[in-house]
């Protein structure tokens, strides 16, 4: 298992916030959105989404276009083709990974 796979497993399945981060990534993969749009789409508190986005952004899983309130988030090119990330976002193997 390489460093990217370990990071994905830890961020998306090994922590309490993992399922929420998966939902955020699934939503952004369909349509890049800003924080407010994501919080409305996912029916989550703005600050909750902001915290998860900060974590994903710190690990370079997301790219951001724009600044401040209107910034729109995308899955970064380095991660968009990652097979393990795609697998977790599809929900395949999620239970097996988290055991």
C-alpha positions as CSV (number, residue, x, y, z in Angstrom):
1,X,0.0,0.0,0.0
2,X,1.5,3.3,-1.0
3,X,1.4,6.6,0.8
4,X,-1.6,7.9,-1.2
5,X,-3.7,4.8,-0.3
6,X,-2.8,5.1,3.3
7,X,-3.9,8.7,3.3
8,X,-7.2,7.9,1.6
9,X,-8.0,5.1,4.0
10,X,-7.2,7.3,7.0
11,X,-9.1,10.4,5.8
12,X,-12.2,8.6,4.4
13,X,-12.6,5.4,6.4
14,X,-10.3,5.5,9.4
15,X,-11.8,8.6,11.1
16,X,-15.2,9.6,12.4
17,X,-15.6,12.3,9.8
18,X,-14.7,9.9,6.9
19,X,-18.2,9.3,5.7
20,X,-19.0,13.0,5.6
21,X,-15.8,13.6,3.6
22,X,-16.8,10.9,1.2
23,X,-20.2,12.6,0.7
24,X,-18.4,15.9,0.1
25,X,-16.1,14.3,-2.5
26,X,-19.0,12.5,-4.2
27,X,-20.9,15.8,-4.5
28,X,-17.8,17.8,-5.8
29,X,-17.0,15.1,-8.3
30,X,-20.5,15.6,-9.9
31,X,-20.5,19.4,-9.7
32,X,-17.8,21.7,-8.2
33,X,-19.4,23.9,-5.6
34,X,-18.6,26.5,-3.0
35,X,-19.0,26.0,0.8
36,X,-22.5,27.4,1.0
37,X,-23.7,25.3,-2.0
38,X,-22.1,22.2,-0.5
39,X,-23.7,22.8,2.9
40,X,-27.1,23.2,1.3
41,X,-26.7,20.3,-1.0
42,X,-25.6,18.0,1.8
43,X,-27.9,19.4,4.4
44,X,-24.9,20.0,6.7
45,X,-23.9,23.0,8.8
46,X,-21.6,25.5,7.0
47,X,-18.9,25.2,9.6
48,X,-19.0,21.4,9.4
49,X,-18.4,21.5,5.7
50,X,-15.8,24.2,6.1
51,X,-13.8,22.0,8.5
52,X,-13.9,18.9,6.3
53,X,-12.9,21.0,3.2
54,X,-10.0,22.4,5.2
55,X,-8.8,18.9,6.0
56,X,-9.2,17.7,2.4
57,X,-7.5,20.8,1.2
58,X,-4.5,20.4,3.6
59,X,-3.8,17.0,2.1
60,X,-4.1,18.4,-1.5
61,X,-7.1,16.3,-2.3
62,X,-8.9,19.4,-3.4
63,X,-8.1,22.3,-5.7
64,X,-9.8,25.6,-5.2
65,X,-10.7,28.2,-7.8
66,X,-11.4,31.7,-6.5
67,X,-11.0,33.2,-3.1
68,X,-12.8,33.4,0.2
69,X,-16.6,33.0,0.2
70,X,-17.1,32.3,-3.5
71,X,-14.2,29.8,-3.8
72,X,-15.3,26.7,-5.7
73,X,-13.8,23.3,-4.9
74,X,-12.7,20.6,-7.3
75,X,-11.0,17.2,-6.8
76,X,-7.4,17.8,-7.6
77,X,-6.0,16.3,-10.8
78,X,-3.5,14.2,-8.8
79,X,-6.3,12.5,-7.1
80,X,-9.1,12.4,-9.7
81,X,-7.8,9.3,-11.4
82,X,-6.8,7.5,-8.2
83,X,-8.5,4.0,-8.3
84,X,-8.8,3.6,-4.5
85,X,-10.4,7.1,-4.1
86,X,-12.9,6.2,-6.9
87,X,-13.6,2.9,-5.2
88,X,-14.4,4.5,-1.9
89,X,-16.5,7.2,-3.5
90,X,-18.6,4.5,-5.2
91,X,-19.0,2.8,-1.9
92,X,-17.2,-0.4,-3.0
93,X,-15.2,-2.1,-0.3
94,X,-16.0,0.6,2.3
95,X,-17.0,-1.9,5.0
96,X,-14.0,-4.1,4.3
97,X,-11.6,-1.2,4.5
98,X,-12.9,0.2,7.7
99,X,-12.6,-3.1,9.6
